[in-house]
Each structure stands twice: as C-alpha cells, then as structure tokens.
Amino acid sequence: MKEWRENSVMKNRWPVAYKIIDELEQAGFEAFVVGGAVRDFIRNAPVNDVDITTNATPDEVKKIFTHTIDVGIEHGTVLVVLDEPIEVTTYRSESTYSDFRRPDGVKFVRTLTEDLQRRDFTINAMALTKEDELVDYFGGRQAIEAGIIQAVGNPQLRFSEDALRMLRAVRFSAQLNFTLESETFNAIRSLHALIGHVSIERVKVELEKIWLSEFPYKGMKLFVDSGLSSIFPGDWERNLQSWVNFSSFNLKANGWAFFVLIQSIEENDINELLNRYKCSNDEKKQVKNVIQAVHNLLNGAWTADELFQYSDEVLRVAYHYGKFILSNDIALPLEEFLLQKRAIPINSKKDIVVNGNDFMQWANQKRGPWIKEVLDILTSMIVNGQIKNDRHDIKEWFSREYLH
C-alpha cells in the first residue's frame, strides 16, 4: 500500500533497513520491517526503532553480513551493524508459557503469517516490504483508524502466554489515546491476577511509560478498572481521580512522587514502598525533594531557605502537584516564586566566598562538625539577606559570633 507514502520511500526514510532487507532478498530470503515501526509509520508518528524479521535463520543472517552481534540468539535475534545497528529476528513461533512470562521454547518457522500471529496486538502485527507495501493479516491498519487496541486472535491465550501484555494494552491505550476492544478488556479483567507472575521491574517500566504518555489518567483508570492495580502495593483506587491533573514533566520519577503523595502512609513507609517498586536512589531522591517541596507549601508559600534548597524543576513539579493535592490556597503564582529564587544572591553553597578552611584558620581549630553548622547558619543568612556574600563582612560576623 504505497499510495500514502509516495514522497517518503523506505530507501530514503530508513536506508539501513532497506539495505538489510535488500541484501537478505538477494540471498534468496524474505525480510520485512515489523512491529512498532510499522504501527507508527501508518500513524504518521515519529519512528524510534526499526526491527526486521526474516525467514533466514540466525546463522544464515550472520553469513550474509560481516558485522553482527548475538544479542538474543536463543530467540533468533541478531544485531546487524551497518551505518547503524538494527535487530534482525528469524520468523518464530513460541511454545507454552508455563510461568506466564516467557516461552518454554522458541521454534523457528518459515512463514511470515506464523510469526505475526504470535504477536500481542493487531496494531503490532503488521509488516512492511522494502517497497512500503503493507502486510496486514489481522486488521491492524483498521484498528489504528478506529483507535482500538485488540489482541491478535484469542486474547485469553495471548495474555496467558505473557501476562505483561495486559499492562502493555493499558499502556498503549494511554500512549495512543486508543480504546481497549471489549473482548480484549474482558480477558484482562478475567486474567488480571496473572500479572503477579511478572517481575516488578517489567511492571515498573510500563507504569512509567503510562506516566510519560499524553493521557496518563486514561492509563491509570484502565489500570484500576481492569483489576491489574489490585495486585500491586499502594492505594491505586481511592485517589484515582487525582491523576486527571497529573503531568510527569517528562521525568518518570515524578510519577512515583505523585503516587506517593496521594497515599495515606507515614513518611517512614515511603522508602519501603519505593523499594517494593525497585526505584533507584536517584529516583528516590527526586521523590523526596518533590514531596518535601509540596509539604513546604502547606503554609501557602515557600520561604527563601526552601526556594534555595530546591531546583527550578522541583519547584515547578511541586507547585503543580500541590495546587491539586493541598486544600489550602497558594499565595503566589509560580513565576513569582521563581523570581524570588533568582533574587537570592547565591545558587549553592559553592558560591559562598569563604569555606571551612577559612573558618579553621580564623578560629585556629581543627576540622569537625562545627564547620558544617557554621556554614549552614551562614548560608541561611546570605539567602535571607542578613549578610552579604563578602569575605570581609563574613570574617567580621564570624569573629563577632564565634571568637568573642
């Protein structure tokens, strides 16, 4: 179906993929672009990764191309490296999934139909020839035009094969603003408990993709309505409506901050909850900063010390979340707070014109915890305009307060 892409042929659009397919065909094999690249191509959306499927076995692929890397050889995947690396995977079918996570075995097949019918959703079960002719056995293009997420074949079977597909269905709905087809949704509700077999790391990735999407509330509502949320720690249902006003500000850790903010848990339990979801130390630090900044708004405004403590990014996120979570009014518009922050004479402690060595020399004392205490007091005084960031003034203050 070339008519809708005459000015963007694959040879120009994805030249490396075109070359790989061409070389495979010249060697007597079939090869197609598959998966998300085809889906997004049809949607006129940006394409991030291009994957190729072929009836050539991994060994046959490796004989054709001089530079390859075995990235998933047991599943038939070889990375072919030309001007850029592209994954090339052999047509395959999969056996039973006894753990609801991964196939017990992989069998290479020789027809594209067999390969596409094992895929999760119709929108992901299409292929493109190098001439941009669409191969669509399961109505993927029609599903895209209708805005529907529908499992390939029997949804009960698809979700029993890999339980993560249930959460992927929810995630695609949030990313694309598509509706879950009724039989597909009912299968998720019926089998939702199987998601408990999936590693929390894989679940975390899907949740974060929902939060980074354009329609996070849609994803969160489906997550709750399908029953999937009931398998995981935290109260997802009680404050579901709060996600209507959620924005990730393009940082996945902010989703965890928002999630924590709408929980009814003690501060000591926050770290435990984040650990359950395998959040990194950097993510936990961001969550802590956002939560503290939101709680600092309980009085309606941030102090100069608090504005100094947080980055502009944290303040923006905390202001937005605080506006919808706190019941009291916030005194100033966000831009006014940011102007106040910019008026602070230093951006960090490193900007202070003296350091611990100066204090030790002036006091003729050894290094110790007292230095941090002095620096903290001095920092707050500079931030609040009680003393200038001037070496002479600071030495006079130190002499007056600590030496006499």
LOSEKE-300216 format. One line per 3 residues: number of its first residue (from 1); their letters; for each residue x, y, z of C-alpha. Coordinates in Angstrom, 3 decimals. Layout:
# residues N
NUM	A	X:Y:Z | ...
END
This chain:
# residues 404
1	MKE	0.000:0.000:0.000 | 2.335:2.699:-1.257 | -0.162:5.438:-2.002
4	WRE	0.122:7.254:1.360 | 3.916:7.485:1.410 | 4.995:8.260:-2.181
7	NSV	7.380:11.014:-1.047 | 8.972:9.023:1.754 | 10.032:5.662:0.392
10	MKN	11.862:3.297:2.724 | 15.083:3.653:0.753 | 15.224:7.314:1.825
13	RWP	13.392:7.052:5.149 | 15.177:4.031:6.643 | 18.165:3.475:4.348
16	VAY	19.928:0.935:6.583 | 16.779:-1.176:6.987 | 16.230:-1.005:3.243
19	KII	19.774:-2.200:2.580 | 19.499:-5.107:5.036 | 16.206:-6.265:3.530
22	DEL	17.616:-5.902:0.017 | 20.683:-7.991:0.847 | 18.565:-10.695:2.505
25	EQA	16.300:-10.812:-0.549 | 19.267:-11.019:-2.897 | 20.437:-14.021:-0.865
28	GFE	17.074:-15.684:-1.506 | 15.258:-14.886:1.746 | 12.196:-12.864:2.740
31	AFV	12.542:-9.852:5.027 | 10.192:-7.183:6.341 | 10.102:-4.284:8.776
34	VGG	7.770:-5.235:11.632 | 6.335:-4.077:14.951 | 6.189:-0.556:16.307
37	AVR	7.936:0.996:13.308 | 5.104:-0.148:11.025 | 2.458:0.970:13.505
40	DFI	3.948:4.452:13.841 | 4.612:4.730:10.102 | 0.904:4.219:9.431
43	RNA	0.038:6.716:12.172 | 2.336:9.375:10.667 | 4.164:9.361:14.008
46	PVN	7.939:9.522:14.618 | 9.630:6.120:14.487 | 12.277:5.372:17.103
49	DVD	13.424:1.818:16.405 | 13.213:-0.217:13.227 | 13.150:-4.009:13.560
52	ITT	13.365:-6.573:10.767 | 12.011:-10.096:10.587 | 13.144:-12.716:8.101
55	NAT	12.838:-16.406:7.264 | 16.653:-16.647:7.335 | 17.987:-18.357:10.446
58	PDE	20.459:-16.502:12.673 | 23.352:-18.489:11.199 | 22.197:-17.619:7.680
61	VKK	21.936:-13.928:8.619 | 25.456:-13.981:10.054 | 26.842:-15.450:6.829
64	IFT	25.354:-12.595:4.780 | 26.583:-9.667:6.914 | 30.182:-9.165:8.026
67	HTI	29.440:-7.322:11.291 | 26.815:-8.910:13.545 | 26.307:-9.225:17.299
70	DVG	24.428:-12.052:19.027 | 22.039:-10.032:21.204 | 19.306:-12.660:21.577
73	IEH	20.491:-15.582:19.569 | 18.412:-18.088:21.572 | 15.297:-16.208:20.421
76	GTV	16.555:-15.797:16.873 | 17.735:-12.198:17.132 | 20.972:-10.913:15.610
79	LVV	22.105:-7.290:15.606 | 23.265:-6.364:12.103 | 25.634:-3.399:12.197
82	LDE	25.933:-1.268:9.055 | 25.773:2.530:9.374 | 23.595:1.868:12.411
85	PIE	22.642:-1.324:14.284 | 19.300:-2.983:13.513 | 17.845:-6.109:15.091
88	VTT	17.053:-8.898:12.647 | 14.921:-11.728:14.044 | 14.039:-15.035:12.446
91	YRS	10.351:-15.886:11.977 | 9.394:-17.844:15.049 | 6.555:-19.416:16.965
94	EST	6.547:-19.985:20.676 | 5.614:-22.983:22.797 | 3.760:-22.906:26.103
97	YSD	4.349:-20.215:28.740 | 4.296:-22.159:32.000 | 5.395:-19.129:34.048
100	FRR	3.169:-16.612:32.191 | 6.297:-14.570:31.434 | 8.489:-16.240:28.820
103	PDG	8.081:-19.076:26.331 | 9.297:-22.515:27.390 | 10.802:-22.809:23.922
106	VKF	11.163:-20.997:20.605 | 10.700:-22.684:17.238 | 11.896:-21.053:14.022
109	VRT	9.301:-21.076:11.242 | 9.463:-20.204:7.564 | 6.299:-18.131:7.008
112	LTE	5.545:-14.551:7.976 | 1.968:-15.472:8.911 | 3.128:-17.811:11.660
115	DLQ	5.433:-15.120:13.027 | 2.847:-12.326:13.047 | 0.097:-14.391:14.633
118	RRD	2.168:-14.845:17.829 | 2.379:-11.072:18.418 | 0.395:-9.239:21.074
121	FTI	-1.913:-6.720:19.369 | -3.167:-6.249:15.842 | -1.543:-2.808:15.638
124	NAM	1.824:-4.519:16.268 | 1.230:-7.482:13.957 | 1.852:-5.845:10.603
127	ALT	4.828:-5.856:8.267 | 6.228:-3.637:5.509 | 8.125:-4.682:2.420
130	KED	11.040:-2.520:1.330 | 8.669:-1.014:-1.238 | 6.349:0.050:1.628
133	ELV	3.663:-2.490:0.784 | 1.702:-3.305:3.927 | 1.205:-6.903:5.029
136	DYF	-1.756:-6.915:7.412 | -3.377:-10.275:8.112 | -5.161:-9.283:11.331
139	GGR	-6.683:-5.847:10.663 | -4.014:-3.713:12.294 | -4.468:-0.747:9.993
142	QAI	-8.217:-0.838:10.526 | -7.657:-0.937:14.304 | -5.402:2.111:14.075
145	EAG	-8.001:4.000:12.052 | -10.676:3.045:14.610 | -8.396:3.802:17.581
148	IIQ	-8.645:0.321:19.091 | -6.235:-1.927:20.983 | -7.180:-5.526:20.141
151	AVG	-5.326:-8.741:20.855 | -4.226:-10.910:17.945 | -6.529:-13.917:17.894
154	NPQ	-7.738:-15.212:21.266 | -6.933:-12.600:23.964 | -7.126:-15.186:26.754
157	LRF	-4.374:-17.134:25.009 | -2.254:-14.030:24.285 | -2.357:-12.875:27.912
160	SED	-1.750:-16.375:29.271 | 1.395:-16.505:27.148 | 2.822:-13.300:28.599
163	ALR	0.880:-11.636:31.388 | 2.733:-8.351:30.874 | 0.752:-7.925:27.662
166	MLR	-2.251:-6.955:29.789 | -0.388:-3.953:31.172 | 1.063:-3.219:27.718
169	AVR	-2.517:-2.978:26.418 | -3.235:-0.363:29.078 | -0.001:1.473:28.271
172	FSA	-0.715:1.601:24.527 | -4.181:2.977:25.296 | -2.569:5.813:27.262
175	QLN	0.143:6.493:24.705 | -2.120:6.429:21.639 | -5.416:7.503:23.264
178	FTL	-6.961:4.292:21.907 | -9.864:2.295:23.354 | -9.448:-1.258:24.605
181	ESE	-11.595:-3.577:22.470 | -14.254:-5.171:24.698 | -13.170:-8.810:24.370
184	TFN	-9.545:-7.796:24.995 | -10.534:-5.751:28.070 | -12.739:-8.531:29.451
187	AIR	-9.876:-11.000:29.077 | -7.645:-8.673:31.116 | -10.262:-8.415:33.861
190	SLH	-10.616:-12.189:33.862 | -6.879:-12.907:33.963 | -5.607:-9.835:35.843
193	ALI	-4.150:-11.891:38.708 | -1.598:-13.402:36.302 | 0.249:-10.066:36.299
196	GHV	1.590:-11.135:39.695 | 3.897:-13.576:37.875 | 5.656:-10.710:36.095
199	SIE	8.769:-9.169:37.625 | 8.191:-5.827:39.301 | 10.950:-4.316:37.143
202	RVK	8.936:-5.004:33.966 | 5.772:-3.651:35.589 | 7.633:-0.516:36.669
205	VEL	8.732:0.193:33.098 | 5.150:0.005:31.816 | 3.767:2.222:34.588
208	EKI	6.410:4.830:33.864 | 5.556:4.778:30.158 | 1.939:5.459:31.102
211	WLS	3.006:8.431:33.226 | 5.175:9.799:30.414 | 2.322:9.456:27.917
214	EFP	-0.078:12.192:26.849 | -3.053:10.511:28.536 | -1.843:9.210:31.921
217	YKG	-5.285:9.388:33.542 | -6.711:7.152:30.837 | -3.981:4.603:31.593
220	MKL	-4.448:4.820:35.356 | -8.218:4.378:35.051 | -7.790:1.286:32.890
223	FVD	-5.135:0.023:35.298 | -7.670:0.240:38.131 | -10.816:-0.778:36.224
226	SGL	-9.139:-3.878:34.814 | -8.169:-5.098:38.278 | -4.443:-5.019:37.480
229	SSI	-3.749:-2.386:40.132 | -5.126:-4.624:42.899 | -2.095:-6.901:42.593
232	FPG	0.435:-4.192:43.460 | 1.341:-2.263:46.643 | -0.311:1.070:47.290
235	DWE	-3.807:2.507:47.131 | -4.439:2.992:43.432 | -8.228:3.220:43.523
238	RNL	-9.118:5.666:46.302 | -7.448:8.678:44.690 | -7.843:7.617:41.068
241	QSW	-9.435:10.952:40.115 | -6.275:12.787:41.206 | -4.496:11.515:38.083
244	VNF	-6.725:13.764:35.951 | -4.422:16.680:36.841 | -1.184:14.708:36.686
247	SSF	1.781:15.622:34.493 | 5.131:13.853:34.617 | 7.025:16.923:33.341
250	NLK	8.904:14.365:31.200 | 10.532:12.723:34.207 | 9.394:9.244:35.232
253	ANG	10.414:9.754:38.885 | 7.724:12.432:39.155 | 5.130:9.711:38.645
256	WAF	6.412:7.981:41.756 | 6.351:11.279:43.643 | 2.725:11.846:42.677
259	FVL	1.838:8.249:43.516 | 3.354:8.652:46.992 | 1.648:11.998:47.566
262	IQS	-1.828:10.518:47.109 | -1.158:7.650:49.516 | -2.205:7.626:53.151
265	IEE	1.108:6.453:54.549 | 3.594:7.665:57.115 | 6.848:9.237:55.972
268	NDI	8.793:6.227:57.251 | 6.840:3.940:54.927 | 7.622:5.920:51.762
271	NEL	11.053:4.415:51.289 | 9.686:0.913:51.804 | 7.001:1.488:49.166
274	LNR	9.537:2.799:46.640 | 11.812:-0.140:47.387 | 8.953:-2.515:46.561
277	YKC	8.909:-0.993:43.079 | 12.703:-1.161:42.758 | 13.109:2.604:42.431
280	SND	16.725:3.758:42.118 | 18.457:6.045:44.604 | 18.246:8.933:42.122
283	EKK	14.516:8.344:41.707 | 14.017:8.210:45.475 | 15.948:11.465:45.851
286	QVK	13.684:13.192:43.308 | 10.589:11.805:45.029 | 11.840:13.021:48.412
289	NVI	12.565:16.522:47.090 | 9.179:16.879:45.377 | 7.266:15.600:48.406
292	QAV	9.148:17.901:50.788 | 8.580:20.890:48.493 | 4.860:20.092:48.295
295	HNL	4.601:19.786:52.079 | 6.501:23.077:52.454 | 3.583:24.709:50.627
298	LNG	1.167:23.806:53.419 | 1.516:27.375:54.721 | 0.732:28.760:51.276
301	AWT	4.251:29.870:50.339 | 7.887:28.831:50.225 | 10.447:30.582:52.411
304	ADE	13.711:31.865:50.944 | 15.528:28.897:52.520 | 13.140:26.480:50.827
307	LFQ	13.421:28.220:47.441 | 17.199:27.978:47.752 | 17.013:24.286:48.642
310	YSD	15.178:23.107:45.523 | 15.903:23.355:41.805 | 13.532:25.232:39.495
313	EVL	12.413:21.879:38.083 | 11.464:20.507:41.507 | 9.625:23.730:42.363
316	RVA	7.613:23.583:39.116 | 6.565:19.991:39.750 | 5.802:20.577:43.432
319	YHY	3.772:23.713:42.678 | 1.650:21.837:40.123 | 1.081:18.844:42.411
322	GKF	0.495:20.992:45.471 | -2.112:23.030:43.651 | -4.309:19.974:43.144
325	ILS	-3.487:17.965:46.257 | -3.452:20.643:49.001 | -6.766:22.022:50.150
328	NDI	-5.408:25.473:51.037 | -4.572:28.267:48.613 | -1.053:29.037:47.409
331	ALP	-0.152:32.671:47.965 | 1.687:33.480:44.722 | 1.874:32.345:41.114
334	LEE	4.762:30.000:40.394 | 6.656:32.620:38.371 | 6.689:34.932:41.399
337	FLL	8.341:32.229:43.479 | 10.897:31.642:40.735 | 11.630:35.377:40.608
340	QKR	12.217:35.332:44.360 | 14.565:32.384:43.927 | 16.530:34.192:41.203
343	AIP	16.925:37.178:43.535 | 18.792:35.039:46.074 | 22.480:36.094:45.833
346	INS	23.874:32.519:45.688 | 22.753:29.407:43.807 | 24.562:26.911:46.041
349	KKD	26.950:26.737:48.985 | 29.798:26.577:46.497 | 29.097:30.224:45.639
352	IVV	29.960:31.375:49.163 | 33.269:33.262:49.086 | 34.654:31.500:52.176
355	NGN	34.928:27.829:53.126 | 35.755:25.520:56.001 | 39.490:26.138:55.673
358	DFM	38.915:29.844:56.311 | 36.918:29.086:59.461 | 39.616:26.711:60.754
361	QWA	42.305:29.338:60.136 | 40.336:32.160:61.748 | 39.368:30.055:64.774
364	NQK	42.659:28.149:64.968 | 40.653:24.958:65.385 | 40.712:21.507:63.757
367	RGP	38.126:20.316:61.282 | 34.905:18.938:62.802 | 31.072:19.006:62.699
370	WIK	31.183:22.633:63.853 | 32.221:23.716:60.357 | 29.005:22.396:58.777
373	EVL	26.942:24.068:61.495 | 28.630:27.424:60.815 | 28.240:27.029:57.046
376	DIL	24.541:26.179:57.396 | 23.903:29.270:59.526 | 25.934:31.471:57.172
379	TSM	24.135:30.094:54.109 | 20.725:30.868:55.573 | 21.830:34.398:56.485
382	IVN	23.089:35.091:52.960 | 19.928:33.586:51.423 | 17.727:35.760:53.621
385	GQI	19.767:38.943:53.013 | 21.031:39.191:56.601 | 24.652:39.309:55.481
388	KND	26.392:39.984:52.175 | 28.379:37.286:50.426 | 31.518:39.307:51.085
391	RHD	34.699:37.931:52.617 | 35.312:40.953:54.896 | 31.726:41.024:56.178
394	IKE	31.702:37.270:56.786 | 35.007:37.389:58.684 | 33.680:40.180:60.904
397	WFS	30.496:38.199:61.575 | 32.441:35.022:62.336 | 34.809:36.886:64.665
400	REY	31.911:38.516:66.495 | 29.771:35.360:66.832 | 32.388:32.627:67.309
403	LH	35.626:34.201:68.559 | 34.458:36.767:71.097
END
